């Protein structure tokens, strides 16, 4: 006798969600709703799978996305549940609750703690004979089975994302509103400048990180808006307005570049015992109280708002790792807990770049925080806004208050020039020994920088 093959239509599927909280452009969702006999949906909260605690804004955004999904699924009679810390997060147990015999998910990456949770859940599924199907509909290479970058992205049909089909607060609608005004935003110049950055940029990075908006959708929408604008404005391709679309596309491509690189990154950072003095430094850096205004202002803005621009992120990480000498694990952990738009494949690679563990041909990013301040904030308005202690100082001293005899700030924790010299010397001393490092620490990564605006 031959066993009768199991048909999809005889199976009930569990859709396992992570950072893919969207109905549109979701390959796993499309597969789950095509050909199976029924489905249920499981979302395991980030804190229940080894990720750091989310910021209040990130949590609010994701809970709103979960509510939208729940309403859509329940209207179709599809069970939807979110499991958090303290709940039974076993995927196999969820299959038992809902009578599911197969699980489907979108490919995703994470740091070691999250991957350990994933291995536990997949081992439990294998032990009870429930297959796990991993699909990848994004132009991002991911680790593991099913994570290969596809030939083309999965995108929903035009009718599903037509303007009339989406509410005004939908991430795709927000993207389209941004693109309509993009030519007037002076995007390329403004995105790096503190104070102007929030007026120039899309501020959609948290939607990308939460998976409520895909990079592929953003690219396609930007290309369509670019074509429409150039048809309406012939001969303006080289104008500031005309070049703004290309600049934004470059930043959109930057994210898949980082995340693809992360698929080859080995998470070998571990918490190490640190001295009370070093703990004090970590806390002073986190709170923006190290005595050097520009990185302090960046950290205070981040603490208050959950977001700073990419140039300030580079400065904050470089200053912490190279000049303050903070352990990279501590730096990454602090940033992961502070960024609204935290993504492991971006935040931890930024730390690794500034630590010199990736792109070793370039070495670590050792930035002069005073020069960065004068370049990015020449009128001192940014540091004065975030460090009101500087109000009493005359113009010209806000980036180096220690040069004024009545400085209102305590002395900096480090002499930034001496610390930079020491960091460069330390790199030169260890760089000859790096030739035999593993592949994830070679300088062959493509972060999309060739396509990104400088």
C-alpha positions, 0 to 999 in steps of 0.5 A: 500500500502507498501512503496517500500524499497530504494535500495543502487543502487538507492542512491548517497553516500557522502564519508566524509573524515577526518584523513583517506586520503588514498585509501588503507585500507579505509573501508568507501571508500570501502563501498562507492564504493560498491553497491551505484548508485554514489558518491562524496567525501568531505574533511573538513580541520582540521582548519574548524572543530575545530582543531588547525592550522596545521604545514607547513609540516603537511599541505604540506603532507595532501595537497599532499594526497588530490591531489592524491585522487582528481586525482584518483577520478576525473579520475573516474568522482567522484567529490572531494572537500575540504572545509576550514575555511570560506567555507560552511562546512555543510555536508547536504549542500554538499549532496544537491550540489552533489545529495547525499542521504546517508553519510558514514564516518570512525569512528574518535574522537576529542576534545570538539571543534571538536565534537561540529562541528560534532554534528552540522553537524550530526544534520543537516543531521538528520533534512533533513532525510539523514542517516549517516553511521559510520564504523570502519575498524581499531583496535581502539575503537572510541567514539559513534555509529559505533566506536566499535573496530572490530574483525579484521581490514579492509585491502586492497587486496594484489594486491592493495598494491603490490610493483609495484602498488605504487610509491616510495613516497607512505607511504606504500612504505616508510614503506617498505623501512624503514623495509628493513633497520630496522635490521641495524638501532639499533632501540631499543637503538637509538629511545630515543637518541637525534641526533640518533633518526632520523636515527633509527626511521621511521619518519612516525608518521605524515603519521599515524596522517594524516591517509595516513597510517594505524597502522594495515597496518604497523603491517602486513607489519612489521610481513611480513618483520620480517618473511622474515628476520628470514628465511634469518637469522636463529638463529638470533632472539635474536640479536639486529638486530633480536629484532628490528622488535619486538621493532618497532611492539611495537611502532606501537601497542602503537598508537592504545593503546593511541587512544583506551584509548582516547575513554574513555577520557572526554575533561574537560579542558577549557582555563582559565584566566592567569596572565601576568607572567604565559603567559610569562612562556608559551611563554618562554617554547614554545620558549625554553628560560626557562634557563634549557637546556635539555627541552629548546633544545627539544622545540627548536628542535620541533619548528624548525622541528615539531618533537621530540622523545617520551622521549623528549615529555614526558620531555617537557610536564612534565617540563611544567605542573609539574615544570613550573606550566603551565595550562594543557590546555595551554600546550596541545594547544601549543603542538598541534600547534607544532607537525607535527604528532598531534593527539588529542588522543595522545597529550592530553593524554600525557598532562593528564598523566603528569598532573596526571589526568589519570593513577592515581595509578602511579601519575603524571610524575615528571621528573628531567630535568637535570638528563634527560639531562645527561642520554639522552645527556651525551656528551652535543652535543644535548643541545649545538647544539640547544642552541648555547649560550652554546658554551663558557661554558667548558665541564661538565656545559652545562646541569647546566650552572648556576653552572658556574660563566660565564654562558651565560644564564639567571637564570632558571625560576624555581629551578627544584629541589624545583619545583619538591618537590612542585609538589610532595607535591601538588600531595600528598595533593590532591590524597586522594580526587581523589577516586571518580573521573569519570571513564575516570580518573581511572588508568585502561587504557591500553596504550599498554605499556605492549607491548611497548619497555621500 
